[in-house]
Amino acid sequence: MSGSASQVSAANVTRPQRPFVLWAAALAVLLFFLFHESLIGGKGLVPADGILAYPPWNNYSPVGNYLLIDQYSVFIPEHDFMHRQIMQGRFPLWNPYLDCGVPNPASMQGAAWFPIQLLGSFLDPFYAGGPSAFLKLFLAGLFAMLYSRVLGVSDAGAFLTGLVFSLCGFMVVWLGHPHVNCAMWLPLLLYFVEKIFRSGSRWLAPPVIKFWAGFSLAYGVMVVGGHPPTVIHVSLLVFFYFLWRLFGARPPNPFSRLGIFFIFLLAGMLLAAVQVIPFLEYYGQSSGSLSSETMQRWAVHLTPGMLVHFLFPFLTGSPADGYEDLSWLIGPMDTVNFNERTGYMGILPLLFAAYAVVCRRDQFTNFFSVAILIAAAIIFGLPPFPALIGHLPVLNDTSNTRLLLLLAFGVAVLAGFGLDVFFQADCRRKIIWVTAGFLMLIGGALSFLGWDVAGKFHTLDAAHRVYVSGQFLIPLGSLIVAGVVFLKLPSVGRWFRVLLVLGWTAVDLFTFARDYNPAITRDRYYPTAPAIQWLQQDKSVFRVLGLRYALITDTASMYGLSDARGMDFMGVRRYEEMITGAAGNFWFYRNAPQLPESFRLLSVKYVLSSKPSFQSDRDFELVYTNGVNIYRYKKCLPRALPVFECEVKSPPEILAAVRTPTFDPAKTLLLDQSPEISPVRDAPTGSASNAPVEIASCQPDEVKITADMPRPGFLLLLDTYFPGWTATVDGRQTKIYRADYDFRAIALPAGKSSVTFSYRPLSFHLGLWISIVTVLALGLILVWTWRRSAIAGSKTDQ
């Protein structure tokens, strides 16, 4: 499959489209069967039953896949919140249910602007999971097929590439996370780059502009997918691919062409400005960078023993099967969880990728071979890569074991090449050696691991024996299929062997992907436990707080309850410091072991604990004991309250003060700047007790409060202070002060006042207008391109 780019391009022009459509339909059918329960069976492809392992639900049956905790404790609640708000005609920019309030789309990983997610927001999240998963994997496979075809690969080879990429380990285990939202666009970006290089020397000619516009659009959609580390990894591969093609083709003015590339890359980023600019604002207010530095993400890598999972992905257990405790069967293993260590791509694709490396000599094989080697070196921590990455900005903030994505895509592309070169007569000798090596590798692995496991088989119970035995079936079947395909039997024709390879690979990857993302019945989707029903009976405005994993973080919002905890993958740094006294703990409030020092400021009325002896303090009253213990905090402060005294201190002094047991938020307001209007301190009457303050309306982006002040003072709202919040008093704009280290306060005059807090962040509006202008600009470019092409076509006809 070698040849010049022009020869391959010419071949592509005349290739019929109908077979390709049939191959794409075959991929769709396979994915339909994979997700049929959630597409037509009435189930939901949402691992929400994971919450049933925690109080107050832990009297329910076992869960489908407990490891997908980020989905059922973060992403699904975020999607449900968006769905409920959109169905009420609102697009919420603020989420009041977490951490005393956090920015909503700005958190990025909720992917509120991602087209599939945005359209899915109009559907019940329970039913949206299946169609969303189907569409993402189908498009990923389709894009990979398109890219392979433009490289000159046969339709069968392109199908193999699409099949491997769409159902590889990375795409399956991260399917419900934002990772796949971004990863799926990798082959489409490479497709547009390749089309540009094959379009001639005039890169800004009308026929080529459409490919540049497509590249920008795909890049922008990838960015709003919601997972910055995957965006970084994909961007790096696309950039180096562009450089490889640029200097391999040696066109005139290479640096001006590189400039064009960056211009349209920037256009893609500007398309995503509605997401990017609020994200950057939130990131600047968070401890995200410090958390990554503390966790040393760059230093995490897989050990050589993890290589076994490329052949036996479930041999050491799977969280979906309930057997993730078998690493001792094959010796000491590190503790990297299943999602982080899994890069399975099927077994036969590895053989055909090896065929391509040995038999096909061109720049594409060379590029992906080098990319695979570098990705593998980083994933497995081979020197000097860990030290190098540790000193590189951006990359040292990412988990680089997830370069398994690039590893899988490279193997998928090479496998498509390999399926074509397998039938070339001039490669027969090399194929014999590669096949012999492959059969020896698989046979040796089966023999060695089988012997090692057999010696410990007697220690397993019957269920574990069946499970472990089943892990050898796919490798053994792959060994047999490879032998049948390799042998030139008279009764076995070429197409039979091609279909056997594709069919077995489909069985292999289908078996791997099946049930990892569980489809559940509606009754297991966030059922309302009796303890939650009890909390919902209280119609006042309050927050709850669960100790340790009681009412696991973010799930309270599913029931309309506000939680003082929250897991948003970023958090407002001041809030984290107020809770823990420091910043940089990524998991600072997923598992609250005890009440924070600043507990009184959180407006928490109920504390949930799975332990019977949570607090002997007289300030807490045990009010509920079924499934979980609920304590009412007798001194709970209202979310909005008047304060008549204030002091100005430095932020460190305020932080120390609010974390002391004697601090009373209702008595003294602590500000880090002098107020423009000071309260009257010598007024003879008036106190907090006779200054009624009531929250009249509470929506995500707007809080309305009525107050009747006996004398001038302050209104303290125990909601997170954040840029973009504005306040009016009786319709007149007033200044919001950062009070008590992380909350909002305004000055109020004596008498009755109507107060409105509104969230109208400049970052959102600026980003929205930039995105709109960029869309219009690209649209005008495409219209201009179409008109120029039409004029050129009419002149040709004349």
Steps between C-alpha positions, in 0.01 A plus 500: 500500500772743417478774243498870460240721659371603159447140389310416817297818474406421143395152605275647767316713248378200303426267790129412529320622811240226530730234656624757750142576603441129553810471719385801702159334537671185625673703772166659593335157527777372727467803728123465496529149640751624757259767624164346407376487859529877535389577142182293480489296821380769738818498708740789561871488416584681822691335786283684751448183702851562631351721771326194643828396660491803729274617781211562508448255209737221606224253576453447124648223281856513353580762239600466135836678501604684815818637334297742286455718809577822313195437284243427768635750752596789267408488133147361515393743777644784289312378193181458700535855635540635147204297376267624773602861448479489120155344516400802710633734232830590670862440409662516845841657536518430875440180697382578855484135607876443542759658731276794593484574127737452204510619137313252284615469134834653597596177675542360147474129583121523499542573125189718496585640155600170339244449219407144593470595867313822423242318288481225762412762762148503357470129584474336839865412585385145573403451135762730344795280600441226241451719190791719608736202541390349168550828314841569650644157421341486157638840402842407640504186285362682196762775525774237530366326190496826306856573599620153402330524162667830419832321565405248233399214727236258368146518638560180697823638644327829583225306677761323711651837594159643593402188692819492707494872577132520596515198732854524637554501872532877533171569321310234695616566856473881466178492298286678759774751580586811298820330381319336208327826406847626407671180384238425233613799288863390462456311169281774352765763575762283330261446209472873437877548532557221248242639257675838517836347413347309210321802356797655322734787575239778540388456859271803501326418173118463524501117474744475792338758728211263574748253648656771714153606618417137577823470696415810707147377566616154607767650724251737664252220567781290648596781739144538634499122552606573853830324573803728465763223545358302207483821294871549573591144400298514177637844414857380540448204268327716238773764519785252462312324220473835322872564544584149380292550185622856449870426502452163332318661206747793487254752356599859422475747789469240778496757779217699344306174476573434866361846570180413312469189714524702820249758373233237443595323824442833675169533315397166650596623845301820442200291400521349847548836673157476664646206695868590514484854642270412795716194562816709515331740742392210723844340474657825615272506805571133583792298629501276191863557409613456861297179531665354189840595635421337832375181334800490261282366220796498262682244716225235478580219259425133445740225599622234251273245666202694365593386147307183570176695470559561129433128452291414808314819597292336774746244633565695820133584538244753385283736706210423267521131593564553869838325487754783512704318761696241300835669435666256738440224245788619281721670755528849652321771304476873560178657622404694185128447456341323205411816308848644525683184399278371220614552142357184345477506119416141422757232422489456123540877440840475670603234246382703201662815635826304513449399135477869408814594694706225338360504146382854427768765465353849475471817704164408655618167635816665625309780672258275687775254588702782657189642670422159650854455631511847658153461654595158640826637642311776682222269618747253649733768636813419302783747567544783420131565432374535861765757587448684170122521534531608862663822376263570210217747567147364446618141448617482861138569603356204307469128562715371217406135541196612299726516198355151464259683269778585254645152537166344408440733208846432359444124520157541338645688202786255459260204524305638204825529303597149607177340380579627150871408491423152634389393153796644312713222354827691533456515880440129551838420654479786752141407586610145575753623754258748658229236525739249651608752760139589579397136540796442727417811706134411548571132547777575747281743694218248515735223615689706757199673651292184484770309688545782754127536563444124510726475803269737690173376355419286802482813718209645298134436556280363219388841371856630482616184321240546227590868468876443477463211255294720271784750466698253289229444237551815292883468481464131413240579236723773359783250473279263301359772273849635428609151397198449273544840336871448448476155343412512129245220503341424159149534638569829677485800267624854556165651593426220741826570679431875504154446645638250751752761625237773520239272654731364767630847583140615536428208734819572696428872550126447550578250778735751659254792480186310597361594841793718607264796481191349663145556380268521799128500561320817601445388859879496556546856370549714812217347701367720778605339826277556806763729654490723192120510509526615859740782405277608212214564741687803635405784263731760651822617331789297640800287415597147594840345562582129492796370693730269308289336226155560646285653224805491272598838359290666229219244526300726734426728204309215335242545776496880509725512807793739532826347625782683673730248332559461128723330246545721196860413395572860582392689804513861603834530675368721779229248581753217517726706727207588724411131535847349538724794585713447189471447124618232260302191608317378187264281704457752780127450544400172336546318830444732799646312800374756751335837530723787382613773736289751305185286526274780630548699180364226274131539594480124557183392677541121476810281532485141376722230645510122466648471849267508802727717715572796276485780754434522869487879485172645626479713183400191299173312535452149360177523299508196266655152512365288210792399269706798606514723804384859446591769751341843507736785576315719748708810431463488123528849352258607230651532155436876506537700821555859619828603664551839664867500587798462269878482520757534225783248508746342260391176328733278713361659817143446381570136414645438845204673664221314319663168588492565874219351715411838651434680171137617469404597140178663621685740727795634300563514127862459392598686182833525321431857385336801657130536412389805309210550742561426866209394722384732776659357812341725761135447408300433818284220365520211262657158506519194282211341685251771403622549142292255294678374189329255268607330177203568273629314195801280441595405144845387381598837352283725715418533869236748618491607865281733700643671809369739764797659676450694825819692421763500224702181486599217274320212336717188504413229247675172579558419133839487330647831390601488135565752219186562296254535787325838519249636752227761501315657793156623400616493139821698558839339444707442812843358574548138607772447760690178556403427860615244755765389249272340238147641513301798373387807690345833410429816701134568571326818622248505783149395409355257250710400199461269206833340408584303185825310445553412132773299332592666170869417447689705244703188417189324369371791294843575356552134413152471348552798271845379393351158417212658306730730301732208420209285382379784278849556363545133413152497350584798278824332394309186401241703307778684320670167426178351364435802277856500364477129430163546329638782282806293410274207415277708273802636313627149449163391359508792254 
